Protein backbone atom coordinates (compact mmCIF):
# COMPACT_ATOMS: atom_id res chain seq x y z
CA UNK A 1 0.00 0.00 0.00
CA UNK A 2 1.40 3.38 -0.95
CA UNK A 3 0.52 6.88 0.25
CA UNK A 4 -2.15 7.34 -2.45
CA UNK A 5 -3.93 4.12 -1.45
CA UNK A 6 -3.85 4.97 2.25
CA UNK A 7 -5.20 8.46 1.58
CA UNK A 8 -8.26 6.90 -0.12
CA UNK A 9 -8.98 4.63 2.86
CA UNK A 10 -8.80 7.21 5.63
CA UNK A 11 -11.65 9.49 6.59
CA UNK A 12 -11.00 13.14 5.94
CA UNK A 13 -11.58 13.96 9.61
CA UNK A 14 -8.16 15.05 10.91
CA UNK A 15 -9.10 14.43 14.53
CA UNK A 16 -9.82 10.75 13.75
CA UNK A 17 -6.48 10.43 11.96
CA UNK A 18 -4.63 12.16 14.79
CA UNK A 19 -6.31 10.11 17.50
CA UNK A 20 -5.72 6.81 15.67
CA UNK A 21 -2.12 7.74 14.93
CA UNK A 22 -1.39 8.60 18.56
CA UNK A 23 -3.05 5.44 19.86
CA UNK A 24 -1.09 3.19 17.50
CA UNK A 25 2.12 5.19 17.64
CA UNK A 26 2.27 5.19 21.44
CA UNK A 27 2.96 1.44 21.48
CA UNK A 28 5.26 1.53 18.48
CA UNK A 29 7.40 4.30 19.96
CA UNK A 30 9.00 1.75 22.27
CA UNK A 31 9.94 -0.30 19.19
CA UNK A 32 11.35 2.78 17.43
CA UNK A 33 13.36 3.74 20.50
CA UNK A 34 14.65 0.17 20.91
CA UNK A 35 15.66 -0.06 17.24
CA UNK A 36 17.46 3.29 17.35
CA UNK A 37 19.28 2.40 20.58
CA UNK A 38 20.18 -1.06 19.33
CA UNK A 39 21.41 0.44 16.06
CA UNK A 40 23.68 2.76 18.05
CA UNK A 41 24.90 -0.27 20.03
CA UNK A 42 25.58 -2.25 16.84
CA UNK A 43 27.62 0.61 15.38
CA UNK A 44 29.51 1.39 18.59
CA UNK A 45 33.01 0.02 19.03
CA UNK A 46 33.80 -2.72 21.56
CA UNK A 47 36.99 -4.51 22.55
CA UNK A 48 36.12 -8.19 22.52
CA UNK A 49 39.27 -9.14 24.41
CA UNK A 50 42.05 -8.98 21.83
CA UNK A 51 42.75 -5.24 21.91
CA UNK A 52 41.16 -4.58 18.51
CA UNK A 53 38.15 -2.24 18.76
CA UNK A 54 35.39 -3.49 16.45
CA UNK A 55 31.71 -2.97 15.75
CA UNK A 56 29.20 -5.80 16.18
CA UNK A 57 28.86 -6.01 12.41
CA UNK A 58 32.60 -6.54 12.01
CA UNK A 59 32.97 -9.09 14.80
CA UNK A 60 29.86 -11.06 13.82
CA UNK A 61 31.13 -11.17 10.23
CA UNK A 62 34.48 -12.44 11.53
CA UNK A 63 32.74 -15.10 13.63
CA UNK A 64 30.70 -16.23 10.61
CA UNK A 65 33.92 -16.55 8.61
CA UNK A 66 35.55 -18.47 11.48
CA UNK A 67 32.61 -20.89 11.56
CA UNK A 68 32.38 -21.13 7.74
CA UNK A 69 35.97 -21.00 6.44
CA UNK A 70 36.07 -20.45 2.69
CA UNK A 71 32.84 -18.43 2.62
CA UNK A 72 32.59 -15.78 -0.12
CA UNK A 73 31.43 -12.17 0.15
CA UNK A 74 28.38 -13.11 -1.94
CA UNK A 75 27.45 -15.81 0.59
CA UNK A 76 27.99 -13.38 3.48
CA UNK A 77 25.79 -10.77 1.78
CA UNK A 78 23.03 -13.32 1.28
CA UNK A 79 23.26 -14.54 4.89
CA UNK A 80 23.24 -11.04 6.43
CA UNK A 81 20.80 -9.53 3.90
CA UNK A 82 23.25 -6.76 3.02
CA UNK A 83 24.91 -5.68 -0.22
CA UNK A 84 28.04 -7.34 -1.53
CA UNK A 85 29.69 -3.90 -1.47
CA UNK A 86 29.02 -3.43 2.24
CA UNK A 87 30.30 -6.91 3.14
CA UNK A 88 33.29 -6.48 0.84
CA UNK A 89 34.26 -3.34 2.77
CA UNK A 90 33.86 -5.18 6.08
CA UNK A 91 35.96 -8.10 4.80
CA UNK A 92 38.64 -5.68 3.59
CA UNK A 93 38.87 -4.10 7.05
CA UNK A 94 39.13 -7.54 8.66
CA UNK A 95 41.91 -8.44 6.21
CA UNK A 96 43.75 -5.14 6.87
CA UNK A 97 43.66 -5.92 10.59
CA UNK A 98 45.15 -9.36 9.94
CA UNK A 99 42.03 -11.21 11.08
CA UNK A 100 41.18 -12.93 7.78
CA UNK A 101 42.87 -13.82 4.52
CA UNK A 102 41.36 -13.62 1.05
CA UNK A 103 42.20 -16.42 -1.35
CA UNK A 104 41.06 -16.71 -4.96
CA UNK A 105 39.47 -20.01 -5.92
CA UNK A 106 41.71 -22.10 -8.15
CA UNK A 107 38.94 -22.88 -10.64
CA UNK A 108 37.50 -19.35 -10.67
CA UNK A 109 39.74 -16.36 -9.92
CA UNK A 110 36.64 -14.14 -9.67
CA UNK A 111 35.50 -15.87 -6.49
CA UNK A 112 37.44 -14.96 -3.38
CA UNK A 113 37.18 -17.20 -0.32
CA UNK A 114 37.62 -15.80 3.18
CA UNK A 115 39.52 -17.62 5.92
CA UNK A 116 40.24 -16.60 9.51
CA UNK A 117 43.85 -16.16 10.60
CA UNK A 118 45.02 -17.52 13.95
CA UNK A 119 44.43 -14.07 15.44
CA UNK A 120 40.99 -13.99 13.79
CA UNK A 121 40.08 -17.34 15.35
CA UNK A 122 41.22 -16.11 18.78
CA UNK A 123 39.21 -12.90 18.45
CA UNK A 124 36.14 -14.79 17.22
CA UNK A 125 36.31 -17.12 20.21
CA UNK A 126 36.80 -14.15 22.56
CA UNK A 127 33.75 -12.58 20.94
CA UNK A 128 31.69 -15.73 21.56
CA UNK A 129 32.64 -15.63 25.25
CA UNK A 130 31.92 -11.87 25.42
CA UNK A 131 28.48 -12.35 23.85
CA UNK A 132 27.68 -15.36 26.04
CA UNK A 133 28.43 -13.35 29.18
CA UNK A 134 26.65 -10.24 27.86
CA UNK A 135 23.52 -12.15 26.81
CA UNK A 136 23.45 -13.98 30.15
CA UNK A 137 23.68 -10.63 31.97
CA UNK A 138 20.93 -9.14 29.78
CA UNK A 139 18.66 -12.14 30.35
CA UNK A 140 19.22 -11.75 34.10
CA UNK A 141 18.10 -8.12 33.87
CA UNK A 142 15.04 -9.09 31.82
CA UNK A 143 14.07 -11.79 34.34
CA UNK A 144 13.87 -9.13 37.06
CA UNK A 145 10.76 -7.74 35.34
CA UNK A 146 9.62 -10.43 32.90
CA UNK A 147 8.66 -14.08 33.26
CA UNK A 148 10.37 -16.73 31.10
CA UNK A 149 7.10 -17.06 29.14
CA UNK A 150 7.06 -13.29 28.49
CA UNK A 151 10.66 -13.41 27.28
CA UNK A 152 9.85 -16.36 24.99
CA UNK A 153 6.80 -14.47 23.67
CA UNK A 154 8.99 -11.42 23.01
CA UNK A 155 11.39 -13.51 20.92
CA UNK A 156 8.51 -15.10 19.03
CA UNK A 157 6.94 -11.72 18.25
CA UNK A 158 10.34 -10.35 17.24
CA UNK A 159 10.85 -13.27 14.85
CA UNK A 160 7.43 -12.83 13.26
CA UNK A 161 7.85 -9.04 13.08
CA UNK A 162 11.20 -9.54 11.34
CA UNK A 163 9.52 -11.76 8.71
CA UNK A 164 6.75 -9.18 8.20
CA UNK A 165 9.31 -6.44 7.60
CA UNK A 166 11.39 -8.70 5.33
CA UNK A 167 8.30 -9.52 3.27
CA UNK A 168 7.49 -5.81 3.00
CA UNK A 169 11.03 -5.12 1.76
CA UNK A 170 10.72 -7.90 -0.83
CA UNK A 171 7.33 -6.68 -2.05
CA UNK A 172 8.50 -3.05 -2.25
CA UNK A 173 12.03 -3.80 -3.51
CA UNK A 174 13.39 -0.67 -5.12
CA UNK A 175 10.40 1.40 -4.04
CA UNK A 176 12.06 2.38 -0.76
CA UNK A 177 15.61 3.66 -0.79
CA UNK A 178 17.59 2.26 2.13
CA UNK A 179 19.92 4.60 3.99
CA UNK A 180 19.21 7.72 1.98
CA UNK A 181 16.43 10.21 1.52
CA UNK A 182 14.34 9.91 -1.64
CA UNK A 183 14.76 12.70 -4.17
CA UNK A 184 12.12 15.41 -4.03
CA UNK A 185 9.69 15.64 -6.90
CA UNK A 186 9.41 19.01 -8.51
C-alpha positions as CSV (number, residue, x, y, z in Angstrom):
1,X,0.0,0.0,0.0
2,X,1.4,3.4,-1.0
3,X,0.5,6.9,0.3
4,X,-2.2,7.3,-2.4
5,X,-3.9,4.1,-1.4
6,X,-3.8,5.0,2.2
7,X,-5.2,8.5,1.6
8,X,-8.3,6.9,-0.1
9,X,-9.0,4.6,2.9
10,X,-8.8,7.2,5.6
11,X,-11.6,9.5,6.6
12,X,-11.0,13.1,5.9
13,X,-11.6,14.0,9.6
14,X,-8.2,15.0,10.9
15,X,-9.1,14.4,14.5
16,X,-9.8,10.8,13.8
17,X,-6.5,10.4,12.0
18,X,-4.6,12.2,14.8
19,X,-6.3,10.1,17.5
20,X,-5.7,6.8,15.7
21,X,-2.1,7.7,14.9
22,X,-1.4,8.6,18.6
23,X,-3.1,5.4,19.9
24,X,-1.1,3.2,17.5
25,X,2.1,5.2,17.6
26,X,2.3,5.2,21.4
27,X,3.0,1.4,21.5
28,X,5.3,1.5,18.5
29,X,7.4,4.3,20.0
30,X,9.0,1.7,22.3
31,X,9.9,-0.3,19.2
32,X,11.3,2.8,17.4
33,X,13.4,3.7,20.5
34,X,14.7,0.2,20.9
35,X,15.7,-0.1,17.2
36,X,17.5,3.3,17.3
37,X,19.3,2.4,20.6
38,X,20.2,-1.1,19.3
39,X,21.4,0.4,16.1
40,X,23.7,2.8,18.1
41,X,24.9,-0.3,20.0
42,X,25.6,-2.3,16.8
43,X,27.6,0.6,15.4
44,X,29.5,1.4,18.6
45,X,33.0,0.0,19.0
46,X,33.8,-2.7,21.6
47,X,37.0,-4.5,22.5
48,X,36.1,-8.2,22.5
49,X,39.3,-9.1,24.4
50,X,42.0,-9.0,21.8
51,X,42.8,-5.2,21.9
52,X,41.2,-4.6,18.5
53,X,38.2,-2.2,18.8
54,X,35.4,-3.5,16.5
55,X,31.7,-3.0,15.8
56,X,29.2,-5.8,16.2
57,X,28.9,-6.0,12.4
58,X,32.6,-6.5,12.0
59,X,33.0,-9.1,14.8
60,X,29.9,-11.1,13.8
61,X,31.1,-11.2,10.2
62,X,34.5,-12.4,11.5
63,X,32.7,-15.1,13.6
64,X,30.7,-16.2,10.6
65,X,33.9,-16.6,8.6
66,X,35.5,-18.5,11.5
67,X,32.6,-20.9,11.6
68,X,32.4,-21.1,7.7
69,X,36.0,-21.0,6.4
70,X,36.1,-20.4,2.7
71,X,32.8,-18.4,2.6
72,X,32.6,-15.8,-0.1
73,X,31.4,-12.2,0.1
74,X,28.4,-13.1,-1.9
75,X,27.4,-15.8,0.6
76,X,28.0,-13.4,3.5
77,X,25.8,-10.8,1.8
78,X,23.0,-13.3,1.3
79,X,23.3,-14.5,4.9
80,X,23.2,-11.0,6.4
81,X,20.8,-9.5,3.9
82,X,23.2,-6.8,3.0
83,X,24.9,-5.7,-0.2
84,X,28.0,-7.3,-1.5
85,X,29.7,-3.9,-1.5
86,X,29.0,-3.4,2.2
87,X,30.3,-6.9,3.1
88,X,33.3,-6.5,0.8
89,X,34.3,-3.3,2.8
90,X,33.9,-5.2,6.1
91,X,36.0,-8.1,4.8
92,X,38.6,-5.7,3.6
93,X,38.9,-4.1,7.0
94,X,39.1,-7.5,8.7
95,X,41.9,-8.4,6.2
96,X,43.7,-5.1,6.9
97,X,43.7,-5.9,10.6
98,X,45.2,-9.4,9.9
99,X,42.0,-11.2,11.1
100,X,41.2,-12.9,7.8
101,X,42.9,-13.8,4.5
102,X,41.4,-13.6,1.0
103,X,42.2,-16.4,-1.3
104,X,41.1,-16.7,-5.0
105,X,39.5,-20.0,-5.9
106,X,41.7,-22.1,-8.2
107,X,38.9,-22.9,-10.6
108,X,37.5,-19.3,-10.7
109,X,39.7,-16.4,-9.9
110,X,36.6,-14.1,-9.7
111,X,35.5,-15.9,-6.5
112,X,37.4,-15.0,-3.4
113,X,37.2,-17.2,-0.3
114,X,37.6,-15.8,3.2
115,X,39.5,-17.6,5.9
116,X,40.2,-16.6,9.5
117,X,43.9,-16.2,10.6
118,X,45.0,-17.5,14.0
119,X,44.4,-14.1,15.4
120,X,41.0,-14.0,13.8
121,X,40.1,-17.3,15.3
122,X,41.2,-16.1,18.8
123,X,39.2,-12.9,18.4
124,X,36.1,-14.8,17.2
125,X,36.3,-17.1,20.2
126,X,36.8,-14.1,22.6
127,X,33.8,-12.6,20.9
128,X,31.7,-15.7,21.6
129,X,32.6,-15.6,25.2
130,X,31.9,-11.9,25.4
131,X,28.5,-12.3,23.9
132,X,27.7,-15.4,26.0
133,X,28.4,-13.3,29.2
134,X,26.6,-10.2,27.9
135,X,23.5,-12.2,26.8
136,X,23.5,-14.0,30.2
137,X,23.7,-10.6,32.0
138,X,20.9,-9.1,29.8
139,X,18.7,-12.1,30.4
140,X,19.2,-11.7,34.1
141,X,18.1,-8.1,33.9
142,X,15.0,-9.1,31.8
143,X,14.1,-11.8,34.3
144,X,13.9,-9.1,37.1
145,X,10.8,-7.7,35.3
146,X,9.6,-10.4,32.9
147,X,8.7,-14.1,33.3
148,X,10.4,-16.7,31.1
149,X,7.1,-17.1,29.1
150,X,7.1,-13.3,28.5
151,X,10.7,-13.4,27.3
152,X,9.8,-16.4,25.0
153,X,6.8,-14.5,23.7
154,X,9.0,-11.4,23.0
155,X,11.4,-13.5,20.9
156,X,8.5,-15.1,19.0
157,X,6.9,-11.7,18.3
158,X,10.3,-10.3,17.2
159,X,10.9,-13.3,14.9
160,X,7.4,-12.8,13.3
161,X,7.8,-9.0,13.1
162,X,11.2,-9.5,11.3
163,X,9.5,-11.8,8.7
164,X,6.7,-9.2,8.2
165,X,9.3,-6.4,7.6
166,X,11.4,-8.7,5.3
167,X,8.3,-9.5,3.3
168,X,7.5,-5.8,3.0
169,X,11.0,-5.1,1.8
170,X,10.7,-7.9,-0.8
171,X,7.3,-6.7,-2.1
172,X,8.5,-3.0,-2.3
173,X,12.0,-3.8,-3.5
174,X,13.4,-0.7,-5.1
175,X,10.4,1.4,-4.0
176,X,12.1,2.4,-0.8
177,X,15.6,3.7,-0.8
178,X,17.6,2.3,2.1
179,X,19.9,4.6,4.0
180,X,19.2,7.7,2.0
181,X,16.4,10.2,1.5
182,X,14.3,9.9,-1.6
183,X,14.8,12.7,-4.2
184,X,12.1,15.4,-4.0
185,X,9.7,15.6,-6.9
186,X,9.4,19.0,-8.5
